[in-house]
Amino acid sequence: MPSIRFNRNRVRLRRLLGIRARLALLAVILVAPLMLERARSLETARAKQIAQASEEFSNLARHSADTQREVIMSVETLLKSAAYIRASAAGVGRSCDLLRASLPLNLPWIRNVMIAGRDGRIQCATMNGFIGLDFSDRPYFIKAQATRGFVFSDFRLAKRDQTPIVIAAYPVSAITGEPDAVVLASVNLEWMSKVMSNLDNRPGISAVLVDSTGTVLAAASDHASYVGRSLDSLPLLSAIAETAMSSTKSEGTISFVAADGARRAISFNRIADTGSRLIVSIDETQVTAAIDREIRTVYLQAGFVCLFVLLGALIAAEKLIIQPINILAATAKRFGFGDWSARASTRLPSEFVPLAKAFNAMAAKLGQRERELVATNDRLTVMASVDVLSGLANRRGFQSRLDFEWMKAQQAGAKLSLLMIDVDHFKLYNDTYGHPEGDACLSRLGATLSRIAMSVAGFAGRYGGEEFCLLLPNTAADRAIEIGEMVRAEVALLALPHATSSHQYVTVSVGMACAEPNAQLAVADLIEAADAALYAAKHRGRNNVVAHGIIEVVESGEPAARVN
């Protein structure tokens, strides 16, 4: 009987001390003294954690400085490309057309690109309102000509809308070796502030990018009001303004006690090739507030842990093991689907921090390679958009511009005209004079069309073979016909010999089409209409202008044919 009772009690004891209960009991035995020890260690390691926090924010500042440098490098690369185009192109008009044709659309921080002559007057700009302005007295213009290198200006306000900007300058003389034009670009500081988003809303952190005079160029969104103000006028940064700005070091850290009694640390990083600096201010009191709260919490938890750990063991295991694994897996999945900004949080249990850091290092390297690949593709896209022989945009570049102008005209309710231009009897010309002379002929025609396009605010391109095209935004049919006749007449004035032509010189046939883009029309309709008009012009005997769908006097009092 006692044996049976003992066996029953043993079974009950086993049930009571199951795996969950054992884990909970073990947790009580281990966690209580560990929590007391943890509280003591937190007390003694507080200074060390402050240093680690400062190091973390210093790394963040360095990373933000590198990101700012990448933005500046993209501007410098664009200016060097524009300077190369200006140095290579024959004439202002041609270089302007090449600049507009090759300007990338994925650099939204660049507001405007301009080319100023040796005298400082703007010869070409992506915003026509700047043409003719005199920049000869601008410090960055003078410095770029003097140093023959890349120059990044201090804080400025745009004259048109008072938007904060800086101006980047690069002289063409850096390529040609002779005094020449200077390429300028205005940079929108709002984008430079956006790249500091990793410093947003961090307690006790103030981050600003300042120019060589100490004026704030960019700041995290929670300190956006700092932009345009001097460091001397900012209460938290005025105490270190002179020290940070006068330092010759590329980076450094300054510690001091502020007027409000709080201990602060300042990290500054110089942006290479500029006079700008990224300055990050850290309030150690606010930074360590979480640590202080954690110490107090540990003392409170020590009294209640034994009561709650029995029920919390499984929950703790879920949060300490399963959840971090799920977070890392979700981050890896985001990265695998192409989210290159995905990073594993380092606010995980310490066992997972090395794995998170290793993943972040790998992600950063892959992201950098992706950015380099995008930059390389952008350069190849620019090269692939220009026809080397004529100097005009090739068919791909012209189609891209046509799509853009079509969308723009549709939004504004404006008219859009297109001239299709074909060299008459060009095969006979090649057979008679040879292909080298044929290439020279196409080059002369390309230069003529480039000049005409600039004078009428149009966009010229080589559509293929001996066929060219001229796009005329905001141009009605009457004016487009006049321009078509101008093209025909200018080509005739070149007087290029053509013995196998009835005119004895090179002539062109021009087909014109005009449309007001809407939802019922497509870009292909405009091209098809202009091509049909060109076909009709050839059947009329060549060396004439034919419009699609209208009747206008185009030459010698004769009306243009109606093409339907």
Secondary structure per residue as TSV (DSSP state, phi and psi in degrees):
chain	resnum	aa	ss	phi	psi
A	1	M	-	360.0	-48.8
A	2	P	H	-60.5	-32.7
A	3	S	H	-65.3	-42.9
A	4	I	H	-63.2	-44.9
A	5	R	H	-60.4	-38.8
A	6	F	H	-65.3	-42.3
A	7	N	H	-64.1	-40.0
A	8	R	H	-63.1	-42.5
A	9	N	H	-63.9	-35.0
A	10	R	H	-67.8	-38.5
A	11	V	H	-64.1	-43.5
A	12	R	H	-62.6	-38.7
A	13	L	H	-65.8	-39.9
A	14	R	H	-62.9	-42.6
A	15	R	H	-63.1	-39.6
A	16	L	H	-67.5	-38.3
A	17	L	T	-99.7	51.0
A	18	G	-	-68.2	-178.6
A	19	I	H	-62.4	-39.5
A	20	R	H	-65.8	-43.9
A	21	A	H	-65.1	-38.1
A	22	R	H	-64.3	-43.2
A	23	L	H	-62.3	-42.6
A	24	A	H	-64.2	-43.4
A	25	L	H	-64.0	-42.0
A	26	L	H	-63.2	-38.0
A	27	A	H	-63.8	-39.4
A	28	V	H	-63.5	-43.9
A	29	I	H	-64.4	-38.7
A	30	L	H	-88.8	-39.5
A	31	V	H	-72.5	-41.0
A	32	A	H	-57.3	-55.3
A	33	P	H	-65.6	-32.7
A	34	L	H	-65.7	-36.9
A	35	M	H	-67.4	-38.3
A	36	L	H	-65.8	-40.7
A	37	E	H	-65.9	-37.3
A	38	R	H	-64.2	-40.9
A	39	A	H	-60.5	-43.6
A	40	R	H	-64.8	-41.8
A	41	S	H	-66.9	-34.4
A	42	L	H	-65.9	-37.3
A	43	E	H	-61.2	-46.0
A	44	T	H	-78.7	-23.8
A	45	A	T	-99.1	10.9
A	46	R	H	-60.1	-44.4
A	47	A	H	-63.0	-38.2
A	48	K	H	-65.3	-39.9
A	49	Q	H	-67.9	-33.4
A	50	I	H	-62.3	-42.9
A	51	A	H	-63.5	-39.9
A	52	Q	H	-64.9	-40.2
A	53	A	H	-63.2	-42.0
A	54	S	H	-62.2	-40.6
A	55	E	H	-63.6	-39.5
A	56	E	H	-60.9	-47.1
A	57	F	H	-70.5	-29.4
A	58	S	H	-64.1	-41.3
A	59	N	H	-64.9	-39.1
A	60	L	H	-61.4	-42.0
A	61	A	H	-63.4	-41.5
A	62	R	H	-64.2	-41.4
A	63	H	H	-63.8	-42.4
A	64	S	H	-64.1	-37.9
A	65	A	H	-63.6	-40.6
A	66	D	H	-63.7	-38.8
A	67	T	H	-65.5	-41.9
A	68	Q	H	-60.5	-39.7
A	69	R	H	-63.8	-36.6
A	70	E	H	-62.0	-40.9
A	71	V	H	-61.8	-44.8
A	72	I	H	-65.4	-37.9
A	73	M	H	-64.1	-36.2
A	74	S	H	-64.9	-37.2
A	75	V	H	-66.8	-43.3
A	76	E	H	-62.6	-41.8
A	77	T	H	-62.1	-42.4
A	78	L	H	-63.0	-43.2
A	79	L	H	-64.5	-40.0
A	80	K	H	-64.5	-39.3
A	81	S	H	-63.1	-43.6
A	82	A	H	-64.4	-39.2
A	83	A	H	-65.0	-38.3
A	84	Y	H	-64.8	-41.7
A	85	I	H	-61.6	-44.9
A	86	R	H	-62.3	-38.7
A	87	A	H	-72.8	-30.7
A	88	S	H	-87.2	-30.7
A	89	A	S	-74.6	148.5
A	90	A	S	-94.8	91.1
A	91	G	S	109.1	156.2
A	92	V	H	-66.1	-46.4
A	93	G	H	-60.6	-42.7
A	94	R	H	-66.9	-41.5
A	95	S	H	-65.1	-35.0
A	96	C	H	-65.2	-42.4
A	97	D	H	-63.7	-42.0
A	98	L	H	-63.8	-39.1
A	99	L	H	-62.1	-47.5
A	100	R	H	-66.3	-34.8
A	101	A	H	-71.8	-30.4
A	102	S	H	-102.4	-0.5
A	103	L	-	-67.7	118.6
A	104	P	-	-67.4	148.3
A	105	L	S	-99.5	-0.1
A	106	N	S	-104.5	23.5
A	107	L	-	-118.6	73.8
A	108	P	T	-67.5	-13.2
A	109	W	T	-78.5	-7.5
A	110	I	E	-95.8	113.5
A	111	R	E	-79.8	-40.4
A	112	N	E	-157.0	141.4
A	113	V	E	-119.2	131.3
A	114	M	E	-133.1	154.4
A	115	I	E	-120.4	118.3
A	116	A	E	-103.1	138.9
A	117	G	-	-71.7	179.2
A	118	R	T	-59.7	-29.0
A	119	D	T	-85.1	0.1
A	120	G	S	92.4	-2.4
A	121	R	B	-87.7	138.9
A	122	I	E	-71.7	120.9
A	123	Q	E	-94.3	-28.4
A	124	C	E	-152.9	142.0
A	125	A	E	-155.3	149.8
A	126	T	S	-71.3	-18.3
A	127	M	S	-111.0	110.9
A	128	N	G	-60.2	-22.6
A	129	G	G	-65.3	-14.6
A	130	F	G	-90.8	-11.6
A	131	I	T	-64.0	129.7
A	132	G	T	97.6	-13.8
A	133	L	-	-68.4	149.8
A	134	D	B	-100.6	117.9
A	135	F	-	-111.1	13.8
A	136	S	T	-64.9	-25.0
A	137	D	T	-93.5	3.1
A	138	R	-	-75.5	133.2
A	139	P	H	-57.6	-41.0
A	140	Y	H	-67.9	-32.4
A	141	F	H	-65.9	-45.9
A	142	I	H	-64.3	-42.9
A	143	K	H	-66.0	-39.9
A	144	A	H	-62.3	-41.3
A	145	Q	H	-68.3	-36.0
A	146	A	H	-73.7	-42.8
A	147	T	H	-90.5	-17.3
A	148	R	-	54.3	41.2
A	149	G	S	-145.1	179.0
A	150	F	-	-70.8	133.8
A	151	V	E	-126.9	136.2
A	152	F	E	-122.2	117.2
A	153	S	-	-76.9	174.9
A	154	D	-	-84.9	-175.7
A	155	F	-	-60.7	136.0
A	156	R	E	-142.7	161.1
A	157	L	E	-112.1	130.8
A	158	A	-	-62.5	136.1
A	159	K	T	-67.8	-29.8
A	160	R	T	-73.6	-51.1
A	161	D	T	-127.7	11.1
A	162	Q	-	60.4	26.2
A	163	T	-	-77.0	135.6
A	164	P	E	-63.9	129.3
A	165	I	E	-144.0	167.4
A	166	V	E	-129.0	157.7
A	167	I	E	-112.7	130.7
A	168	A	E	-105.4	142.1
A	169	A	E	-136.1	143.8
A	170	Y	E	-145.6	124.5
A	171	P	E	-83.3	143.1
A	172	V	T	-65.7	-23.9
A	173	S	H	-62.6	-22.2
A	174	A	H	-65.1	-19.9
A	175	I	H	-101.0	-46.8
A	176	T	H	-84.9	-23.8
A	177	G	S	83.5	-6.0
A	178	E	S	-116.0	147.5
A	179	P	S	-56.9	129.8
A	180	D	-	-156.1	-151.6
A	181	A	-	-71.6	167.3
A	182	V	E	-126.4	130.9
A	183	V	E	-91.9	130.2
A	184	L	E	-121.6	148.8
A	185	A	E	-142.8	134.5
A	186	S	E	-95.6	130.8
A	187	V	E	-108.9	127.4
A	188	N	E	-77.9	118.5
A	189	L	H	-70.8	-17.5
A	190	E	H	-60.5	-35.4
A	191	W	H	-72.2	-32.5
A	192	M	H	-68.9	-28.7
A	193	S	H	-72.0	-34.8
A	194	K	H	-65.0	-31.6
A	195	V	T	-73.0	-6.2
A	196	M	T	-96.5	21.0
A	197	S	G	-64.2	-23.1
A	198	N	G	-70.4	-7.4
A	199	L	G	-107.2	7.9
A	200	D	T	-70.6	143.3
A	201	N	T	51.6	38.1
A	202	R	-	-99.9	121.8
A	203	P	T	-57.5	132.2
A	204	G	T	78.8	6.3
A	205	I	E	-112.1	130.4
A	206	S	E	-126.9	122.9
A	207	A	E	-127.0	130.7
A	208	V	E	-140.4	150.6
A	209	L	E	-108.2	122.9
A	210	V	E	-118.8	154.2
A	211	D	-	-88.2	-171.5
A	212	S	T	-67.4	-17.9
A	213	T	T	-95.1	-2.3
A	214	G	S	91.2	10.3
A	215	T	B	-86.0	136.3
A	216	V	E	-72.9	122.8
A	217	L	E	-91.8	-39.6
A	218	A	E	-151.1	153.8
A	219	A	E	-151.4	158.2
A	220	A	-	-60.2	156.8
A	221	S	G	-59.2	-29.5
A	222	D	G	-77.2	-5.1
A	223	H	G	-129.4	36.3
A	224	A	G	-61.6	-25.6
A	225	S	G	-69.9	-11.6
A	226	Y	G	-72.5	-23.3
A	227	V	T	-60.0	130.0
A	228	G	T	91.4	-7.1
A	229	R	-	-98.8	154.1
A	230	S	B	-82.0	150.2
A	231	L	G	-58.0	-32.7
A	232	D	G	-63.2	-22.3
A	233	S	G	-94.2	-0.3
A	234	L	-	-100.3	117.4
A	235	P	T	-55.9	-37.6
A	236	L	T	-81.1	-16.7
A	237	L	T	-118.7	-10.9
A	238	S	G	-63.4	-30.3
A	239	A	G	-66.6	-25.0
A	240	I	G	-114.2	7.8
A	241	A	H	-56.7	-51.6
A	242	E	H	-64.8	-42.5
A	243	T	H	-64.6	-45.9
A	244	A	H	-67.3	-38.7
A	245	M	H	-78.7	-28.0
A	246	S	H	-89.4	-10.8
A	247	S	-	-67.6	137.5
A	248	T	-	-91.3	-2.3
A	249	K	S	-77.1	151.0
A	250	S	S	-72.9	-25.7
A	251	E	E	-156.4	159.7
A	252	G	E	-175.1	173.3
A	253	T	E	-135.5	138.2
A	254	I	E	-128.7	133.1
A	255	S	E	-115.3	141.5
A	256	F	E	-162.1	167.2
A	257	V	E	-103.0	121.0
A	258	A	-	-73.7	172.0
A	259	A	T	-63.0	-27.8
A	260	D	T	-84.8	6.3
A	261	G	S	89.3	-7.1
A	262	A	-	-80.3	141.6
A	263	R	E	-86.2	130.1
A	264	R	E	-127.8	152.2
A	265	A	E	-125.2	136.5
A	266	I	E	-116.7	126.8
A	267	S	E	-112.3	132.8
A	268	F	E	-130.2	143.8
A	269	N	E	-132.0	128.5
A	270	R	E	-79.2	135.9
A	271	I	-	-82.9	117.7
A	272	A	T	-57.0	145.4
A	273	D	T	68.1	9.1
A	274	T	S	-137.4	170.8
A	275	G	S	-92.0	9.1
A	276	S	-	-83.8	155.0
A	277	R	E	-137.5	143.3
A	278	L	E	-99.1	122.9
A	279	I	E	-118.7	127.3
A	280	V	E	-120.0	123.2
A	281	S	E	-104.6	133.0
A	282	I	E	-121.6	123.4
A	283	D	E	-89.6	105.1
A	284	E	H	-61.8	-30.0
A	285	T	H	-64.3	-45.6
A	286	Q	H	-72.5	-36.1
A	287	V	H	-62.8	-38.4
A	288	T	T	-90.2	2.8
A	289	A	H	-59.1	-39.5
A	290	A	H	-65.1	-37.6
A	291	I	H	-65.8	-43.5
A	292	D	H	-62.2	-41.9
A	293	R	H	-63.6	-37.3
A	294	E	H	-65.3	-38.0
A	295	I	H	-63.8	-45.0
A	296	R	H	-64.2	-39.1
A	297	T	H	-64.3	-37.8
A	298	V	H	-62.0	-41.9
A	299	Y	H	-62.4	-39.3
A	300	L	H	-69.4	-39.7
A	301	Q	H	-65.2	-30.4
A	302	A	H	-58.8	-32.7
A	303	G	H	-77.6	-26.0
A	304	F	H	-109.8	-6.3
A	305	V	H	-63.2	-37.7
A	306	C	H	-65.1	-29.5
A	307	L	H	-77.0	-35.1
A	308	F	H	-100.9	-15.5
A	309	V	H	-68.2	-27.8
A	310	L	H	-59.9	-41.0
A	311	L	H	-87.9	-20.9
A	312	G	H	-94.7	-1.8
A	313	A	H	-61.3	-47.3
A	314	L	H	-68.2	-38.5
A	315	I	H	-64.4	-41.5
A	316	A	H	-62.1	-42.0
A	317	A	H	-60.9	-39.4
A	318	E	I	-61.6	-45.3
A	319	K	I	-76.3	-33.6
A	320	L	I	-86.7	-18.9
A	321	I	I	-121.6	-58.9
A	322	I	I	-67.9	-47.9
A	323	Q	H	-62.2	-45.8
A	324	P	H	-58.9	-38.7
A	325	I	H	-63.0	-42.1
A	326	N	H	-63.7	-38.8
A	327	I	H	-63.0	-46.7
A	328	L	H	-63.3	-40.4
A	329	A	H	-64.5	-41.6
A	330	A	H	-64.9	-39.4
A	331	T	H	-65.1	-43.4
A	332	A	H	-62.3	-36.8
A	333	K	H	-66.3	-43.2
A	334	R	H	-59.4	-44.1
A	335	F	H	-64.5	-38.4
A	336	G	H	-65.1	-27.8
A	337	F	T	-87.3	7.9
A	338	G	T	100.6	7.1
A	339	D	-	-84.0	90.1
A	340	W	T	-69.5	-12.9
A	341	S	T	-87.8	-4.2
A	342	A	-	-64.6	127.6
A	343	R	-	-136.0	142.7
A	344	A	-	-75.6	134.7
A	345	S	-	-67.7	137.8
A	346	T	S	-90.0	0.9
A	347	R	-	-88.0	58.7
A	348	L	S	-121.7	167.5
A	349	P	-	-52.8	146.5
A	350	S	G	-57.5	-28.3
A	351	E	G	-64.4	-25.6
A	352	F	G	-97.5	-9.4
A	353	V	H	-61.7	-45.8
A	354	P	H	-58.3	-40.1
A	355	L	H	-64.7	-42.2
A	356	A	H	-63.9	-42.2
A	357	K	H	-66.3	-39.3
A	358	A	H	-63.1	-41.8
A	359	F	H	-63.3	-43.9
A	360	N	H	-62.9	-39.1
A	361	A	H	-63.4	-43.4
A	362	M	H	-63.4	-43.8
A	363	A	H	-63.0	-39.3
A	364	A	H	-63.7	-42.9
A	365	K	H	-64.9	-43.8
A	366	L	H	-65.2	-39.5
A	367	G	H	-63.0	-39.8
A	368	Q	H	-63.8	-43.1
A	369	R	H	-63.6	-36.5
A	370	E	H	-64.7	-42.4
A	371	R	H	-63.7	-39.5
A	372	E	H	-64.5	-38.6
A	373	L	H	-65.4	-41.5
A	374	V	H	-62.3	-43.1
A	375	A	H	-62.6	-41.7
A	376	T	H	-63.7	-42.8
A	377	N	H	-62.9	-37.1
A	378	D	H	-62.2	-43.2
A	379	R	H	-64.4	-41.2
A	380	L	H	-64.7	-36.3
A	381	T	H	-62.9	-41.6
A	382	V	H	-61.9	-46.1
A	383	M	H	-63.5	-33.8
A	384	A	T	-79.6	-3.6
A	385	S	T	-101.6	0.3
A	386	V	B	-120.6	133.0
A	387	D	-	-85.0	116.4
A	388	V	T	-66.1	-38.0
A	389	L	T	-66.2	-50.3
A	390	S	T	-91.3	-17.5
A	391	G	S	80.3	-0.1
A	392	L	S	-95.3	174.1
A	393	A	B	-65.1	141.5
A	394	N	-	-81.2	-174.4
A	395	R	H	-61.4	-38.5
A	396	R	H	-65.1	-46.8
A	397	G	H	-64.7	-39.3
A	398	F	H	-66.9	-39.8
A	399	Q	H	-63.3	-39.4
A	400	S	H	-61.8	-43.5
A	401	R	H	-68.2	-37.8
A	402	L	H	-63.3	-43.1
A	403	D	H	-60.6	-41.5
A	404	F	H	-64.8	-47.1
A	405	E	H	-67.5	-32.3
A	406	W	H	-63.5	-47.5
A	407	M	H	-63.0	-42.1
A	408	K	H	-63.6	-44.4
A	409	A	H	-66.6	-36.1
A	410	Q	H	-65.2	-39.2
A	411	Q	H	-69.3	-35.0
A	412	A	H	-92.4	-7.3
A	413	G	T	67.2	34.2
A	414	A	-	-103.6	166.8
A	415	K	-	-90.0	153.1
A	416	L	E	-136.6	123.9
A	417	S	E	-113.5	150.7
A	418	L	E	-136.6	130.2
A	419	L	E	-107.9	125.3
A	420	M	E	-103.0	125.7
A	421	I	E	-123.8	128.4
A	422	D	E	-129.1	135.7
A	423	V	E	-76.0	125.0
A	424	D	T	-70.3	133.9
A	425	H	T	52.5	43.3
A	426	F	H	-72.5	-30.3
A	427	K	H	-63.4	-41.4
A	428	L	H	-64.3	-34.5
A	429	Y	H	-63.5	-45.1
A	430	N	H	-64.2	-41.3
A	431	D	H	-64.5	-32.4
A	432	T	H	-82.3	-46.6
A	433	Y	H	-106.7	-12.3
A	434	G	-	96.7	156.9
A	435	H	H	-65.0	-36.3
A	436	P	H	-58.5	-42.1
A	437	E	H	-68.2	-33.5
A	438	G	H	-64.3	-41.0
A	439	D	H	-64.1	-40.6
A	440	A	H	-63.0	-37.7
A	441	C	H	-63.3	-45.7
A	442	L	H	-64.4	-35.3
A	443	S	H	-64.2	-41.7
A	444	R	H	-64.2	-41.0
A	445	L	H	-66.3	-38.2
A	446	G	H	-61.6	-42.5
A	447	A	H	-64.6	-39.1
A	448	T	H	-64.6	-45.4
A	449	L	H	-65.2	-36.5
A	450	S	H	-62.0	-42.0
A	451	R	H	-65.4	-43.6
A	452	I	H	-65.6	-43.4
A	453	A	H	-59.8	-38.5
A	454	M	H	-68.5	-37.1
A	455	S	H	-71.7	-24.5
A	456	V	T	-112.4	13.1
A	457	A	T	59.0	40.6
A	458	G	-	-107.4	-170.9
A	459	F	E	-140.3	119.7
A	460	A	E	-105.2	151.2
A	461	G	E	-154.2	162.0
A	462	R	E	-98.1	116.5
A	463	Y	E	-81.4	-24.7
A	464	G	E	151.4	136.0
A	465	G	T	58.5	-124.0
A	466	E	T	-98.4	15.2
A	467	E	E	-104.0	128.9
A	468	F	E	-118.0	169.1
A	469	C	E	-145.6	151.2
A	470	L	E	-134.0	116.0
A	471	L	E	-93.6	132.3
A	472	L	E	-125.7	91.9
A	473	P	E	-68.7	150.8
A	474	N	T	52.2	39.2
A	475	T	-	-127.3	123.5
A	476	A	-	-78.8	172.7
A	477	A	H	-63.0	-42.9
A	478	D	H	-58.1	-47.7
A	479	R	H	-68.1	-35.8
A	480	A	H	-63.3	-37.6
A	481	I	H	-64.7	-41.9
A	482	E	H	-60.4	-42.5
A	483	I	H	-67.4	-38.4
A	484	G	H	-59.8	-42.0
A	485	E	H	-66.2	-35.6
A	486	M	H	-61.2	-42.5
A	487	V	H	-62.4	-47.1
A	488	R	H	-60.0	-42.8
A	489	A	H	-69.4	-41.1
A	490	E	H	-64.4	-38.4
A	491	V	H	-65.8	-40.6
A	492	A	H	-62.4	-38.6
A	493	L	H	-65.7	-19.9
A	494	L	H	-64.9	-27.4
A	495	A	-	55.1	44.8
A	496	L	-	-76.5	122.2
A	497	P	B	-59.9	139.0
A	498	H	-	-148.4	88.6
A	499	A	T	-64.5	-27.1
A	500	T	T	-89.3	3.3
A	501	S	S	-97.4	149.2
A	502	S	T	-65.7	-21.9
A	503	H	T	-89.6	-10.8
A	504	Q	S	68.4	7.9
A	505	Y	B	-148.2	164.7
A	506	V	-	-69.4	130.6
A	507	T	-	-128.9	167.1
A	508	V	E	-131.5	152.0
A	509	S	E	-106.7	141.2
A	510	V	E	-126.3	128.5
A	511	G	E	-113.0	131.4
A	512	M	E	-119.4	139.2
A	513	A	E	-137.7	143.1
A	514	C	E	-131.6	140.1
A	515	A	E	-147.2	155.9
A	516	E	-	-109.6	100.2
A	517	P	-	-53.1	137.0
A	518	N	-	-151.6	-177.6
A	519	A	T	-67.9	-22.6
A	520	Q	T	-84.7	-13.3
A	521	L	-	-108.5	156.3
A	522	A	-	-125.7	163.0
A	523	V	H	-59.0	-37.8
A	524	A	H	-61.5	-28.4
A	525	D	H	-65.5	-40.6
A	526	L	H	-66.1	-43.3
A	527	I	H	-63.8	-43.2
A	528	E	H	-63.6	-39.6
A	529	A	H	-66.0	-44.6
A	530	A	H	-64.9	-37.5
A	531	D	H	-67.3	-38.3
A	532	A	H	-63.7	-39.9
A	533	A	H	-65.1	-38.5
A	534	L	H	-63.8	-40.9
A	535	Y	H	-60.7	-41.7
A	536	A	H	-66.4	-36.4
A	537	A	H	-63.5	-37.8
A	538	K	H	-67.3	-38.2
A	539	H	H	-72.6	-16.4
A	540	R	T	-84.1	1.8
A	541	G	T	111.2	4.6
A	542	R	S	66.9	175.3
A	543	N	S	54.8	45.5
A	544	N	S	-152.2	174.1
A	545	V	E	-117.8	129.1
A	546	V	E	-125.4	132.7
A	547	A	E	-101.1	153.0
A	548	H	S	-96.9	114.5
A	549	G	S	85.0	3.6
A	550	I	-	-136.7	166.7
A	551	I	-	-121.2	121.9
A	552	E	-	-143.1	152.3
A	553	V	E	-79.9	120.8
A	554	V	E	-117.1	-25.8
A	555	E	E	-162.2	135.5
A	556	S	T	52.7	31.7
A	557	G	T	76.0	1.7
A	558	E	E	-88.9	138.6
A	559	P	E	-76.8	148.5
A	560	A	-	-71.2	147.6
A	561	A	-	-71.0	148.1
A	562	R	-	-88.2	125.9
A	563	V	-	-114.6	124.8
A	564	N	-	-124.3	360.0
